[in-house]
Amino acid sequence: MTKTFTIDSKTIPFETGQTIIEAATAAGVYIPHLCHHSDYTPHGSCKLCSVKVNGRVCSACTFPAAEGQEVINDSKDLNDDRQKITQMLFVEGNHLCPGCEKSGNCQLQAVAYHLNMLDNHYLHFYPKRALDASHPDVLIDHNRCIFCTLCVRASQEQDGKDVFAISGRGINKRLIANAQSGLLKDTDLEATDAAAHICPTGAILIKRTGYQIPIGERIYDHKDIDQVSLAASGLIPITTLAPSLAVGTEQTQDGE
């Protein structure tokens, strides 16, 4: 007999070992997320995927699915909290979307639109974080890092390297490169590494590739992130997306 639980009263089948977000995605239900990626170990750092499981708030990317669970995903209080989290991510860094090369391909920006985030609400921190352009092919704009650890996990779990780590706490938290100099040029990162392409914001960019896809023709310019995310997971036919968006889903999984 197939095991099931419910999300917003919709019956969701699942397999033993699946998390709530894995089962939900397989059933065509989008749960907002930034730090989750199906290829890597769940981390539960962004908290955007928080859902209520039998009345208890849990991270859907780390919490296992179980028979008979009653999960609430799409509710006003949860979406209000997600919007506040997203607003805080914007003000804790310098996310100036109109001037960012990643605009239209940025998952943080797309989540903000999905959550109907119309302003930043909180005062900007304007942190002074360095830009590391030392590497011949890749640059890091630390102002845009949201500490999702996707690059850390991609480097360790897919590239077989250990290029990135997160250091510090609170306002002093920062992404660091595994080199004595602290510079990206002194690591073994290559432009073809998964870690160089997994960033959901514009923090890690490949040099000399800017604006190859014009603004207006990018992944999230015409489709909401829930559609793109489910298309990347095979739940929506790629043909339902515009041609340039379909290319984007082939290059990025889970809209990331």
Phi, psi and omega per residue, in radians:
M1 nan 2.359 -3.134
T2 -1.220 2.328 3.081
K3 -1.405 2.499 -3.115
T4 -2.475 2.754 2.898
F5 -2.465 3.136 -3.129
T6 -2.102 2.519 2.958
I7 -2.145 2.048 -3.104
D8 0.881 0.751 3.107
S9 1.291 0.039 3.076
K10 -1.610 2.286 -3.126
T11 -1.286 2.238 -3.088
I12 -2.103 2.018 3.044
P13 -1.326 2.672 3.108
F14 -2.631 2.820 3.064
E15 -1.878 2.614 3.122
T16 -0.969 2.289 3.140
G17 1.746 -0.268 3.115
Q18 -1.322 2.532 2.995
T19 -1.471 2.967 -3.139
I20 -1.074 -0.733 -3.105
I21 -1.211 -0.579 3.092
E22 -1.152 -0.798 3.137
A23 -1.174 -0.697 3.132
A24 -1.099 -0.798 3.134
T25 -1.066 -0.760 3.128
A26 -1.091 -0.457 3.138
A27 -1.657 0.083 3.094
G28 1.449 0.423 3.114
V29 -1.926 2.117 -3.138
Y30 -1.521 2.264 3.002
I31 -2.038 2.116 -3.109
P32 -0.944 2.470 -3.135
H33 -2.820 2.760 3.028
L34 -2.267 -0.728 -3.070
C35 -1.534 -0.166 -3.102
H36 -1.455 2.444 2.978
H37 -2.601 2.308 -3.009
S38 -1.098 -0.364 -3.100
D39 -1.475 -0.208 -2.991
Y40 -2.181 2.793 -3.137
T41 -0.999 2.276 3.113
P42 -1.003 2.526 -3.083
H43 -2.119 -0.618 3.076
G44 1.199 0.545 -3.043
S45 -1.601 -0.569 -3.018
C46 -1.442 -0.452 3.106
K47 1.178 0.103 3.092
L48 -1.170 -0.474 -3.102
C49 -1.501 0.233 3.134
S50 -1.042 2.276 3.099
V51 -2.276 2.927 3.047
K52 -1.757 2.125 3.132
V53 -1.955 1.892 -3.069
N54 0.905 0.683 3.076
G55 1.570 -0.120 -3.102
R56 -1.831 2.340 3.132
V57 -1.369 2.197 -3.102
C58 -2.425 2.735 3.027
S59 -1.436 2.082 -3.071
A60 -1.149 -0.389 -3.110
C61 -1.394 -0.292 -3.140
T62 -2.023 -0.329 -3.042
F63 -1.498 2.209 -3.094
P64 -1.251 2.501 3.039
A65 -1.229 2.535 -3.135
A66 -2.530 2.659 -3.118
E67 -1.001 2.275 3.021
G68 1.436 0.039 3.110
Q69 -1.081 2.504 3.000
E70 -1.960 1.897 -3.030
V71 -1.897 2.325 3.019
I72 -1.897 2.197 -3.125
N73 -2.045 -0.841 -3.043
D74 -1.790 1.485 3.110
S75 -2.343 2.780 -3.087
K76 -1.092 -0.752 -3.090
D77 -1.182 -0.687 3.109
L78 -1.162 -0.767 -3.136
N79 -1.202 -0.565 3.049
D80 -1.123 -0.744 3.114
D81 -1.142 -0.704 3.113
R82 -1.100 -0.688 3.114
Q83 -1.116 -0.731 3.131
K84 -1.119 -0.717 3.100
I85 -1.059 -0.769 -3.139
T86 -1.134 -0.726 3.082
Q87 -1.043 -0.720 3.129
M88 -1.160 -0.624 3.082
L89 -1.098 -0.670 3.132
F90 -1.158 -0.749 -3.058
V91 -1.423 -0.335 3.123
E92 -1.386 -0.222 3.050
G93 -2.237 -3.012 3.098
N94 -1.936 1.467 -3.092
H95 -1.771 1.505 -3.096
L96 -1.738 1.463 -2.959
C97 -0.958 -0.755 -3.096
P98 -1.065 -0.436 -3.123
G99 -1.860 0.202 -3.080
C100 -1.762 2.308 -3.130
E101 -1.103 -0.427 -3.082
K102 -1.440 -0.098 -3.110
S103 -0.946 2.281 -3.086
G104 1.613 -0.396 3.055
N105 -1.999 0.155 -3.011
C106 -1.669 2.170 -3.129
Q107 -1.229 -0.629 3.095
L108 -1.059 -0.810 3.112
Q109 -1.082 -0.747 -3.113
A110 -1.166 -0.669 3.071
V111 -1.117 -0.697 3.122
A112 -1.061 -0.762 3.076
Y113 -1.093 -0.761 -3.119
H114 -1.039 -0.635 -3.105
L115 -1.565 0.132 3.121
N116 1.010 0.722 3.078
M117 -1.367 1.933 -3.049
L118 -1.739 -0.252 3.082
D119 -2.713 3.016 -3.107
N120 -1.464 -0.332 3.068
H121 1.142 -0.935 -3.081
Y122 -1.555 2.802 3.077
L123 -1.199 2.470 3.124
H124 -1.229 2.488 3.070
F125 -1.450 -0.548 -3.046
Y126 0.822 1.024 -3.132
P127 -1.169 2.576 3.089
K128 -1.696 1.657 -3.136
R129 -2.042 2.431 -3.042
A130 -1.300 2.689 2.971
L131 -1.786 2.189 -3.131
D132 -1.789 1.766 3.112
A133 -1.896 0.416 -3.046
S134 -1.258 -0.498 -3.102
H135 -1.278 2.483 -3.106
P136 -1.136 -0.417 -3.024
D137 -2.190 -0.224 -3.049
V138 -2.349 2.466 3.040
L139 -2.205 2.706 3.081
I140 -2.114 2.145 2.982
D141 -1.780 1.704 -3.063
H142 -1.100 -0.313 3.116
N143 -1.126 -0.359 -3.047
R144 -1.840 0.003 -3.105
C145 -1.274 2.326 3.112
I146 -1.939 0.172 3.060
F147 1.036 0.696 3.111
C148 -1.315 -0.296 -3.125
T149 1.183 0.220 3.124
L150 -1.096 -0.708 3.121
C151 -1.172 -0.591 3.096
V152 -1.108 -0.853 -3.105
R153 -1.208 -0.685 3.132
A154 -1.114 -0.725 3.140
S155 -1.123 -0.730 -3.099
Q156 -1.344 -0.792 -2.944
E157 -1.593 -0.459 -3.133
Q158 -1.947 -0.753 -3.109
D159 -1.418 -0.312 -3.109
G160 1.238 0.469 3.130
K161 -2.146 -3.035 3.115
D162 -2.519 1.018 -2.976
V163 -1.306 -0.670 -2.984
F164 -2.055 2.743 3.011
A165 -2.718 2.860 3.053
I166 -1.866 2.286 -3.116
S167 -2.197 2.639 3.072
G168 1.475 3.073 -3.125
R169 -2.381 2.730 3.059
G170 1.018 -2.376 -3.097
I171 -1.160 -0.303 -3.130
N172 -1.630 0.034 3.116
K173 -1.126 2.504 -3.129
R174 -2.753 2.697 3.017
L175 -1.453 2.276 -3.129
I176 -2.127 2.663 3.085
A177 -1.725 2.445 -3.059
N178 -1.412 1.336 3.086
A179 -2.647 2.611 -3.111
Q180 -1.048 -0.616 3.128
S181 -1.332 -0.352 -3.062
G182 1.406 0.060 -3.100
L183 -1.725 2.521 -3.090
L184 -1.116 -0.525 -3.116
K185 -1.119 -0.369 -3.103
D186 -1.707 0.206 3.031
T187 -1.775 3.069 3.092
D188 -1.693 0.392 3.079
L189 -1.135 2.367 3.024
E190 -2.072 2.692 -3.090
A191 -1.122 -0.337 3.130
T192 -1.543 -0.098 -3.127
D193 -1.167 2.560 3.075
A194 -1.026 -0.630 -3.106
A195 -1.098 -0.405 -3.130
A196 -1.441 -0.148 -3.041
H197 -2.151 -0.080 -2.964
I198 -1.540 -0.235 -3.034
C199 -1.019 2.243 -3.140
P200 -1.427 -0.053 3.070
T201 -2.130 -2.793 3.108
G202 -1.757 0.473 -3.092
A203 -1.273 -0.667 3.132
I204 -2.032 2.083 -3.086
L205 -2.264 2.546 3.046
I206 -1.477 2.264 -3.113
K207 -1.206 2.681 3.041
R208 1.092 0.432 3.098
T209 -2.188 0.057 -3.060
G210 -1.078 2.368 3.035
Y211 1.076 0.440 3.008
Q212 -1.141 -0.588 2.965
I213 -1.803 2.053 -3.051
P214 -1.113 2.637 2.970
I215 -0.986 2.348 -3.083
G216 1.816 -0.271 3.133
E217 -2.135 0.370 -3.048
R218 -1.673 3.054 -2.927
I219 -0.914 -0.841 -3.019
Y220 -1.768 0.161 -3.083
D221 -1.201 -0.496 -3.065
H222 -2.194 -0.152 -3.117
K223 -2.256 2.470 3.071
D224 -1.186 2.674 -3.091
I225 -1.064 -0.500 3.131
D226 -1.143 -0.673 3.105
Q227 -1.185 -0.759 -3.125
V228 -1.139 -0.742 -3.121
S229 -1.100 -0.784 -3.138
L230 -1.244 -0.545 3.065
A231 -1.146 -0.703 3.121
A232 -1.126 -0.466 3.129
S233 -1.603 0.021 3.100
G234 1.499 0.163 -3.090
L235 -1.518 -0.384 3.048
I236 -2.104 2.321 3.138
P237 -0.995 2.367 -3.139
I238 -0.995 -0.526 -3.090
T239 -1.163 -0.252 3.121
T240 -1.367 -0.221 3.104
L241 -1.693 2.716 3.067
A242 -1.057 2.684 -3.071
P243 -0.888 -0.801 -3.117
S244 -1.187 -0.524 3.108
L245 -1.269 -0.645 3.119
A246 -1.099 -0.677 3.077
V247 -1.081 -0.714 -3.137
G248 -1.089 -0.640 -3.117
T249 -1.259 -0.468 3.090
E250 -1.265 -0.482 -3.100
Q251 -1.565 -0.366 -3.106
T252 -2.312 2.367 3.101
Q253 -1.680 2.583 3.118
D254 1.002 0.457 3.117
G255 1.245 0.315 -3.055
E256 -1.977 nan nan
